[in-house]
Amino acid sequence: MEKILLDNINYPKDLKQLSTDNLPQLAKELRDFIINIVATKEGHLGASLGVVELTIALHYVFDTPEDLLIWDVGHQAYGHKILTGRKAIFDTNRRLGGISGFPKRDESEYDTFGVGHSSTSISAALGMAIASKLSGNLNKQHIAVIGDASIASGMAFEGLNHAGVTDANLLVILNDNAIGIDPSVGALKQYLTNVKKGTQKQDNIFEALNFNYSGPIDGHDLPKLISELERLKSVKGPKFLHVITTKGKGLKQAEENQVKYHAPGKFDAKTGELITKCVADEQPPKFQDVFGQTIVELAKQNEKIVGITPAMPTGSSLKYMMEEIPERAFDVGIAEQHAVTLAAGMATQGLIPYCNIYSTFLQRAYDQIIHDVAIQNLPVIFCLDRAGLVGEDGATHHGVFDLAYLRCIPNLVIFAPRNAIELRNIMYTVQHGIDFPIAIRYPRGRDILLKWKLPFETIEIGKGICLNEGKDIAILSVGTTVNTVNNVIENNPEFENIGHYDMRFVKPLDVGLLNIVLKRYKAIISIEDGTIIGGFGSALLEFANSNNYKTKIEILGIKDQFTEHGIVNELKKVNDIDEQSLKKKLYNLILCLKI
C-alpha cells in the first residue's frame, strides 16, 4: 500500500520536507481529499481541483506566510486551506461556526487578504509589495493568483497599470482555464486563446504593461512549475506567469461539465455522479428562472427589451434569452461598472435594458448607479438576484445592503416582490414604459407557489397591499419575509388578529397606506431581509417622526454586523428574523399593550 503523504502534512513546513519526486503523489491525495469532503459537505469543487499542483508548488517554493499569497475570489483556495493548518477541520467548511469557503484574515495567518469578490488580488498584492519596500524588506515575495475571467475586470487592469510603473516585488500568476463560473467572454479571452495556440502576432499585452512575462506553461506539470517559480523569485520588479490549467482536473465529470461542477452539490466521490435529491414531481420555480423565462416571454413581444449580465448567465438565468434571442442578450464578463453604464447608454437610445446583477455585486458599481443612471433619470431596470441572506458563501455574498444603499439615491424606485407572480408582473409593468430607474430585488432559491405563470397584471407603482387587517398590532413586511409572517399568523391562533401588510415598494413609500396603518394600530413591527440601519424600517421611522406619529414601532432585519456563513434558516435565527423570533416579539408586544 502506498504511503499516505497527506496524513503527515499539516503546514507548508511539512510539505517542504518532501522530495519533488513525492509531490505528484501528494497532488493525487490532495485532490482525493477535496473530492471526498465536497462530495458530502458540498461547496466549490472545480476551481480548487484545477489548481492543486499550483497550490503545492507555491507553498513548496515560497516561504508562506512570510511571503504573501493572495487568491483572487478564493473559490480555488481549498487546497491552500488544507495545506495551511485546516485539514482536520476542513469538513466544517461553509458550516455555521466552521471555516469560511473563502480566504479570511482572521481565520489564518496564511490567508493574507480576505476575498470573495473578483479582481482584487493584484491591487492588494501591490499594496503589500509597496509596504514591504517602504519598510526596507526587499526580499519578501508578494504573489497574486488570478483567473482569466477575473483579470478581464476593470479593477484588475487598474492594478496592472499601476504595478507596471513600479519596481515592486510582485508576481501575478494568471490561472488560465478559459472559465470563471460560466465560460470566459470578451476580447481578452480571445487574446489568451491565441497566446495558448501560438497564433498571437501582436505584442504581448502584459509585456507592454512593463511586466516580465513568462509562459504559458502547463499548470499541472509540477517540476516545471517549481522550476519557474524558483527562477522568478530572483527576478526584480513586476512579473507575470501565465499558467494553463483545467478546471475540475482529476474528476472526469468536473472536467467535462465545468459549469455544473463549479459548485455541484452532493455527488458520489467515486463515480462523480451527482446525487439527485428526492423532490416532488412539481416544484415551485427558482426566482432566477422566473426572471429568465419572463424576460424571454416579454422580449418576444417587445423588440426593445435587452438583457445584460456581468458573467452570470447561468446563475441569473439570462442564459434562456441568450439561447433564444442571442443578439439582444449580453454577457459582459466580470464588469459590473461597465454593465450598469452600458445599460444607461442603451436606455438613452430607447432600448429597455434589464440589467441583472447579484445584489452583492451591484455594490461594485455604486457610482455608476448614481452618476450614470439616477442623475440622468434613465429607465434602467435593475434585477437584483440573491438579495437577502444567501447562505454558505457568507459575508462577502449576502445581499443585505441593497435596500439601504439604494434607498438614499434620488429618482430610484425599489420594489421587492413577495412571490414569483409579483416578480413576473413588475417585469411586465415596467417594460410598458417608465421615466425612472427601478431596482427589483429577489432572493436566491425557490418561491413557494407552484402556479405562477398567470396572465400578466399591471402593478401600481408605489402601492402596498393589506394581507390581513387585524387590530392593535400590524406587521409590515418587505419581499419574501411575507412568508415568515404568514406562517406565524396562520399557524398560531393567538395571532389571528395581527394585521399584515406587504409594502412591496421600499421607495417610494406608500404614504397613504402608512398613514392608515399608523393611525389604526397601537404597535407596528417591520421585517426585512436587509440591514436594520438604513433599510425599510429606517424609512418607516423617518416617516412616523416627520408626521408626529407616536405609534410604537419595532424593526426586525439584519443586525449591524457582518453575517457569516451557514444555512439560511440558521442565519435568519442569528439575525432574529425567523419565525420563533417574530413570535417572541409579538408575545412581548401583546404583553406590553395589556400593561
C-alpha positions in Angstrom: 0.0 0.0 0.0 1.3 3.5 -0.9 2.2 5.7 2.0 -0.4 8.4 2.6 1.7 11.5 2.4 -1.1 14.0 3.2 -1.6 12.4 6.6 1.7 13.9 7.7 1.3 17.3 6.2 -0.4 20.0 8.2 1.6 23.1 7.3 3.9 24.2 4.5 6.9 23.4 6.6 5.9 19.7 6.5 5.4 20.0 2.7 9.0 21.2 2.3 10.3 18.0 3.9 9.1 16.0 0.8 11.3 15.4 -2.2 10.0 16.7 -5.5 9.5 13.1 -6.6 6.8 12.8 -3.9 4.8 15.8 -5.0 2.7 14.2 -7.8 1.5 11.6 -5.3 0.7 14.3 -2.8 -1.3 16.1 -5.6 -3.4 13.0 -6.1 -4.0 12.6 -2.4 -5.0 16.3 -2.1 -7.4 16.0 -5.0 -9.0 12.9 -3.4 -9.3 14.6 -0.1 -11.1 17.6 -1.6 -13.4 15.4 -3.7 -14.3 13.2 -0.7 -15.2 16.1 1.6 -17.0 18.3 -1.0 -19.0 15.2 -2.2 -20.8 15.0 1.1 -20.4 18.5 2.6 -20.9 20.5 -0.7 -19.0 23.6 -1.8 -16.9 24.9 -4.7 -15.2 22.0 -6.4 -13.9 22.6 -9.9 -11.8 25.6 -9.2 -9.8 24.0 -6.3 -9.2 20.8 -8.3 -7.7 22.8 -11.1 -5.0 24.4 -9.0 -3.8 21.5 -6.9 -0.4 21.4 -8.5 -0.1 25.2 -8.4 -1.1 25.3 -4.8 1.6 22.7 -3.8 4.2 24.4 -5.9 3.5 27.9 -4.4 3.8 26.6 -0.8 6.8 24.4 -1.7 8.8 27.3 -3.3 7.8 30.3 -1.2 8.1 30.9 2.5 4.5 31.4 3.4 3.1 33.1 5.4 6.2 35.4 5.4 5.8 35.6 1.7 2.3 36.9 1.0 0.0 34.8 -1.2 -3.4 36.1 -2.3 -6.0 34.1 -4.1 -8.4 36.1 -6.3 -12.0 35.5 -5.4 -11.0 32.4 -3.4 -13.1 29.7 -5.0 -9.9 27.8 -5.7 -8.4 28.0 -2.2 -9.5 24.7 -0.7 -6.1 23.0 -1.3 -4.4 26.1 0.2 -6.6 25.8 3.4 -5.9 22.1 3.7 -2.1 22.6 3.5 -2.1 25.5 6.0 -3.4 24.0 9.2 -7.1 23.4 8.4 -7.1 19.9 7.2 -8.6 18.4 10.4 -11.5 20.9 10.3 -12.0 21.1 6.6 -15.2 19.2 6.9 -16.7 22.3 8.7 -16.2 24.3 5.5 -19.1 26.8 4.9 -20.9 25.5 8.0 -22.2 27.8 10.8 -19.2 28.2 13.2 -16.9 26.4 10.8 -14.2 27.7 8.4 -15.1 30.0 5.6 -15.3 28.9 2.0 -13.0 31.8 1.1 -9.7 33.0 2.4 -10.2 35.1 5.5 -7.7 37.1 7.5 -9.0 36.3 11.0 -9.1 32.6 10.2 -5.4 32.0 9.4 -2.2 34.0 9.0 -1.8 32.2 5.7 -4.9 34.0 4.5 -3.2 37.3 3.9 -6.2 39.1 2.4 -9.9 38.4 2.7 -11.6 37.8 -0.7 -14.9 36.7 -2.2 -15.5 39.2 -5.0 -13.2 39.1 -8.0 -10.3 41.1 -9.3 -9.0 42.5 -6.0 -5.8 40.4 -5.8 -3.4 42.5 -7.9 -4.2 45.8 -6.2 -4.0 44.2 -2.7 -0.7 42.4 -3.5 0.8 45.6 -5.0 -0.2 47.5 -1.8 1.6 44.9 0.2 4.6 45.0 -2.0 4.9 48.7 -1.8 4.5 48.5 2.0 7.4 45.9 2.2 9.6 48.2 0.1 8.9 51.2 2.3 9.8 49.2 5.4 13.1 48.1 3.8 12.2 44.5 3.3 13.2 43.8 -0.3 13.2 40.0 -0.1 9.6 39.4 0.8 7.6 37.9 -2.1 4.1 39.0 -3.0 2.0 36.7 -5.2 -1.4 37.2 -6.7 -3.2 34.3 -8.3 -5.9 35.4 -10.6 -8.2 33.7 -13.2 -8.6 34.6 -16.8 -12.2 35.7 -16.1 -11.2 37.9 -13.2 -8.3 39.6 -14.9 -10.6 41.0 -17.6 -12.3 43.1 -14.9 -11.5 46.8 -14.8 -10.1 46.7 -11.3 -7.5 44.1 -12.3 -6.3 46.3 -15.1 -6.1 49.3 -12.8 -3.8 47.2 -10.6 -1.7 46.1 -13.6 -1.5 49.6 -14.9 -0.1 50.9 -11.6 2.2 47.9 -11.0 3.8 48.3 -14.4 5.4 51.7 -13.4 6.7 50.5 -10.1 9.7 48.3 -9.1 7.5 46.4 -6.6 8.4 42.8 -5.9 5.1 41.5 -7.3 4.3 38.2 -9.1 1.0 37.9 -10.8 0.0 34.4 -11.8 -2.7 34.0 -14.4 -4.6 30.8 -13.8 -5.9 30.4 -17.4 -8.6 27.8 -17.7 -11.0 29.7 -20.0 -13.8 29.7 -17.5 -14.9 31.5 -14.4 -18.3 30.2 -13.2 -19.5 30.4 -16.8 -17.2 30.3 -19.8 -15.0 33.5 -20.0 -16.0 36.0 -22.6 -14.6 39.1 -24.4 -11.6 40.1 -26.5 -9.1 39.4 -23.7 -10.3 35.8 -23.6 -9.7 35.6 -27.4 -6.3 37.1 -26.9 -5.3 34.5 -24.3 -6.7 31.7 -26.5 -4.4 33.0 -29.3 -1.4 33.1 -27.0 -2.0 29.5 -26.0 -2.3 28.5 -29.7 0.8 30.4 -30.6 -1.1 32.4 -33.2 -1.0 35.8 -31.4 1.1 38.0 -33.6 0.8 41.3 -31.9 3.0 42.4 -28.9 2.4 40.7 -25.6 -0.1 42.8 -23.7 1.5 42.1 -20.3 5.0 42.9 -21.6 3.6 46.1 -23.0 2.5 47.0 -19.4 6.1 46.5 -18.3 5.7 43.1 -16.7 8.4 40.4 -17.0 6.2 37.8 -18.8 6.8 34.1 -18.8 4.7 31.3 -20.1 2.3 29.9 -21.0 3.3 26.8 -19.1 1.4 23.6 -18.1 -0.1 24.3 -14.6 -0.3 20.5 -13.9 3.4 19.9 -14.5 4.9 20.2 -11.0 8.6 20.1 -11.9 8.1 22.9 -14.5 6.0 25.0 -12.1 8.6 24.6 -9.3 11.5 25.4 -11.6 9.8 28.5 -13.0 8.7 29.8 -9.6 12.2 29.3 -8.2 13.6 31.4 -11.2 11.0 34.1 -10.7 12.0 34.6 -7.0 15.2 36.2 -8.1 13.7 38.4 -10.9 13.3 42.0 -9.8 10.2 44.2 -10.4 6.7 43.1 -11.5 6.5 39.7 -13.0 3.7 37.8 -14.8 3.5 34.0 -15.1 0.9 32.6 -17.4 -0.3 29.1 -16.3 -2.7 26.8 -18.2 -4.9 24.6 -16.1 -8.0 22.5 -16.4 -10.9 23.4 -14.1 -12.1 20.2 -12.4 -8.8 18.4 -13.1 -8.9 14.8 -11.7 -12.6 14.2 -11.8 -13.9 13.3 -15.2 -17.4 14.8 -14.8 -16.0 18.0 -13.4 -13.6 18.4 -16.4 -16.4 17.7 -18.9 -19.1 19.8 -17.2 -17.2 22.7 -15.7 -20.3 24.9 -15.2 -22.3 22.4 -13.2 -19.3 21.2 -11.2 -18.3 24.6 -10.1 -20.5 24.0 -7.0 -22.2 20.7 -7.8 -23.9 20.0 -4.5 -23.6 16.4 -3.3 -22.2 13.8 -5.6 -20.7 10.3 -5.5 -17.0 10.7 -4.7 -16.0 7.6 -6.6 -18.1 7.9 -9.8 -18.5 11.7 -9.8 -22.2 11.3 -10.5 -24.5 13.9 -8.9 -26.8 12.7 -6.2 -30.3 13.6 -7.2 -32.4 14.9 -4.3 -35.8 13.3 -3.8 -38.2 16.0 -4.7 -41.9 16.3 -5.7 -42.8 15.9 -9.3 -43.6 19.6 -9.5 -41.6 22.2 -7.6 -42.1 25.9 -7.2 -39.7 27.8 -9.5 -36.4 29.4 -8.6 -36.7 33.2 -8.7 -33.8 33.4 -11.2 -35.8 31.1 -13.6 -38.9 33.3 -13.2 -36.7 36.2 -14.3 -35.1 34.2 -17.1 -38.3 32.8 -18.5 -40.3 36.0 -18.1 -37.7 38.2 -19.9 -37.8 35.8 -22.9 -41.6 35.9 -22.9 -41.6 39.7 -22.8 -38.8 40.2 -25.3 -40.6 38.2 -27.9 -43.4 40.7 -27.6 -41.3 43.8 -27.2 -38.3 44.2 -29.5 -36.8 47.0 -27.5 -36.0 44.7 -24.5 -32.4 43.7 -24.0 -30.8 41.7 -21.2 -27.4 42.3 -19.6 -25.4 40.2 -17.0 -21.9 40.5 -15.8 -20.5 36.9 -16.1 -23.5 35.2 -14.6 -25.8 33.9 -17.4 -26.4 30.6 -15.7 -26.7 31.9 -12.2 -29.1 34.7 -13.3 -30.9 32.5 -15.9 -30.3 35.1 -18.6 -29.0 32.0 -20.4 -32.6 31.4 -21.6 -32.6 34.7 -23.5 -29.0 34.1 -24.7 -30.2 30.9 -26.2 -33.4 32.1 -27.8 -32.6 35.8 -28.7 -28.8 35.9 -28.5 -28.5 39.2 -30.4 -30.3 41.0 -27.5 -28.7 39.3 -24.5 -25.2 40.3 -23.4 -22.8 38.7 -21.0 -20.2 41.4 -20.5 -17.9 39.5 -18.2 -16.9 40.4 -14.7 -17.5 44.1 -15.3 -20.4 45.4 -13.1 -19.5 49.0 -13.7 -19.5 48.5 -17.4 -22.8 46.6 -17.2 -24.6 49.5 -15.5 -23.3 52.2 -17.8 -23.8 50.0 -20.9 -27.4 49.8 -19.8 -27.6 53.5 -19.3 -26.3 54.1 -22.8 -28.9 51.7 -24.2 -31.6 53.5 -22.3 -30.7 56.8 -23.9 -31.4 55.3 -27.3 -34.9 53.9 -26.4 -34.0 50.4 -25.5 -35.4 48.8 -22.4 -32.4 47.3 -20.5 -32.9 44.6 -17.8 -29.6 44.7 -16.0 -29.4 41.5 -14.0 -26.7 41.6 -11.2 -26.4 39.8 -7.9 -27.2 42.2 -5.1 -23.8 41.8 -3.6 -22.1 42.6 -6.9 -24.1 45.7 -7.6 -22.2 47.2 -4.8 -19.2 47.3 -7.1 -21.0 49.7 -9.5 -22.4 52.1 -7.0 -21.0 55.3 -8.6 -22.4 54.2 -12.0 -25.9 53.8 -10.5 -25.8 57.3 -9.1 -23.7 59.1 -11.8 -24.8 57.4 -15.0 -28.3 56.2 -14.3 -30.0 58.1 -11.4 -28.7 61.6 -12.0 -29.9 61.3 -15.6 -33.1 59.6 -14.5 -32.7 56.9 -17.1 -35.2 54.0 -17.2 -32.7 51.2 -16.4 -34.3 48.1 -14.8 -32.0 46.5 -12.3 -32.9 42.9 -11.4 -31.1 42.1 -8.3 -30.7 38.4 -7.8 -29.5 36.8 -4.5 -30.9 39.6 -2.4 -31.0 39.0 1.4 -29.2 36.2 3.1 -27.6 33.7 0.6 -26.3 31.1 3.0 -22.9 29.3 2.9 -21.0 31.8 0.8 -21.1 34.1 3.8 -20.4 37.8 4.4 -19.0 38.6 1.0 -22.0 37.4 -0.8 -25.1 38.2 1.4 -27.3 40.8 -0.5 -28.3 42.6 2.7 -27.1 46.1 2.0 -29.1 46.9 -1.2 -32.2 48.4 0.4 -30.0 50.8 2.4 -27.5 51.8 -0.3 -30.2 52.3 -2.9 -32.9 54.0 -0.8 -30.8 57.1 -0.5 -30.5 57.6 -4.2 -32.9 60.2 -5.7 -35.1 59.1 -8.7 -34.6 55.3 -8.0 -37.6 53.2 -7.3 -37.2 50.0 -5.2 -39.5 47.0 -5.4 -39.4 43.7 -3.5 -41.8 41.1 -4.8 -43.2 38.7 -2.3 -43.5 35.8 -4.8 -42.9 34.8 -8.4 -46.2 36.3 -9.6 -45.2 39.7 -8.3 -41.8 39.4 -9.9 -43.4 38.5 -13.2 -45.9 41.3 -13.0 -43.4 44.0 -12.1 -41.2 43.0 -15.1 -44.3 43.2 -17.3 -45.3 46.6 -15.8 -42.0 48.4 -16.3 -41.5 47.4 -20.0 -44.6 49.4 -20.9 -42.5 52.5 -20.3 -41.2 54.2 -17.2 -39.5 57.5 -16.7 -37.3 56.5 -13.8 -34.8 53.7 -12.9 -36.1 50.8 -10.8 -34.4 48.1 -8.7 -36.3 44.8 -8.4 -34.7 42.7 -5.7 -35.5 39.0 -5.1 -33.8 36.1 -3.2 -31.8 33.1 -4.0 -33.8 29.8 -4.2 -37.3 28.8 -4.8 -40.7 30.5 -4.4 -43.5 28.7 -2.6 -46.0 29.0 -5.4 -46.5 26.2 -7.9 -48.8 28.1 -10.3 -47.1 31.3 -11.2 -47.4 31.7 -15.0 -50.7 33.5 -14.7 -51.9 36.3 -17.1 -49.9 39.4 -16.6 -51.3 42.2 -14.4 -50.0 45.8 -14.1 -48.7 46.8 -10.7 -49.3 50.3 -9.5 -46.0 51.9 -8.7 -45.6 52.9 -5.0 -48.6 50.9 -3.6 -48.5 48.3 -0.9 -51.4 45.9 0.0 -53.2 44.7 3.0 -53.0 40.9 3.5 -54.7 40.7 6.9 -56.4 43.7 8.6 -56.3 42.6 12.2 -56.2 45.1 15.1 -53.9 46.6 17.7 -50.6 45.2 16.1 -49.6 45.3 12.5 -46.6 43.7 10.7 -45.2 45.5 7.6 -43.2 43.0 5.6 -40.8 43.5 2.6 -40.3 40.9 -0.1 -40.3 37.2 0.8 -40.3 37.9 4.5 -44.0 37.8 3.9 -43.8 34.0 4.2 -42.3 34.2 7.7 -45.1 36.5 8.8 -47.8 34.4 7.1 -46.6 31.2 8.8 -46.6 32.8 12.2 -50.1 34.2 11.8 -51.6 31.2 10.2 -50.1 28.5 12.5 -50.7 30.3 15.8 -54.4 31.0 16.6 -53.4 33.6 19.2 -52.0 35.8 16.4 -55.1 35.7 14.0 -55.9 39.3 14.8 -52.4 40.6 13.9 -52.5 42.9 10.9 -50.2 42.2 8.0 -49.2 44.5 5.1 -46.9 43.7 2.2 -45.3 47.1 1.5 -43.7 46.0 -1.8 -42.2 49.4 -2.5 -39.4 50.5 -0.2 -39.2 53.6 -2.4 -41.4 55.5 -2.9 -43.2 54.6 0.3 -47.0 54.1 0.1 -47.7 57.2 2.1 -51.5 56.7 2.0 -51.2 53.2 3.4 -48.7 54.2 6.1 -51.0 56.9 7.3 -53.8 54.4 7.7 -51.6 51.9 9.5 -50.0 54.4 11.8 -53.4 55.7 12.8 -55.2 52.4 13.1 -52.7 50.3 15.2 -51.1 50.7 18.6 -47.9 49.0 17.6 -46.1 48.1 14.4 -43.4 45.6 13.5 -41.4 46.0 10.3 -39.5 43.0 9.0 -37.0 42.8 6.1 -34.0 40.7 5.0 -31.9 43.8 4.7 -29.9 45.8 7.2 -31.8 47.4 10.0 -29.7 50.6 9.5 -30.9 52.4 6.5 -33.5 50.0 5.3 -37.3 49.9 5.1 -37.6 50.1 8.9 -35.5 53.2 9.0 -37.7 54.7 6.3 -40.8 53.9 8.4 -39.3 55.6 11.5 -38.4 58.6 9.4 -41.9 58.9 8.1 -43.5 58.4 11.5 -41.2 61.0 13.1 -41.7 63.6 10.3 -45.5 63.2 10.7 -45.5 63.2 14.5 -46.9 59.7 15.0 -46.4 58.2 18.4 -47.2 54.6 17.4 -44.8 52.1 18.9 -42.5 50.7 16.2 -40.2 47.7 16.3 -37.7 46.9 13.5 -36.6 43.4 12.6 -33.8 42.9 10.0 -30.2 42.2 9.5 -28.2 43.3 12.5 -25.3 45.8 12.4 -22.7 43.2 12.0 -21.4 41.0 9.1 -23.3 37.8 9.0 -21.1 34.8 8.5 -21.7 31.6 6.5 -24.3 29.0 7.3 -27.7 27.6 6.2 -30.1 30.5 5.5 -32.5 29.4 8.2 -29.7 29.4 10.7 -28.7 32.9 9.7 -32.2 34.1 10.0 -32.2 32.9 13.6 -28.9 34.7 14.2 -30.5 37.9 13.0 -33.8 37.4 14.8 -35.9 37.3 11.6 -37.0 33.7 11.9 -40.5 32.6 12.9 -39.5 31.9 16.5 -38.0 35.4 16.9 -41.1 37.0 15.4 -43.4 35.0 17.7 -41.3 36.2 20.7 -41.5 39.8 19.6 -45.3 39.5 19.2 -45.8 37.9 22.6 -43.7 40.7 24.2 -45.7 43.4 22.4 -49.1 41.9 23.3 -48.0 41.8 27.0 -46.7 45.4 26.8 -50.0 46.6 25.3 -52.0 44.9 28.0 -49.9 46.6 30.7 
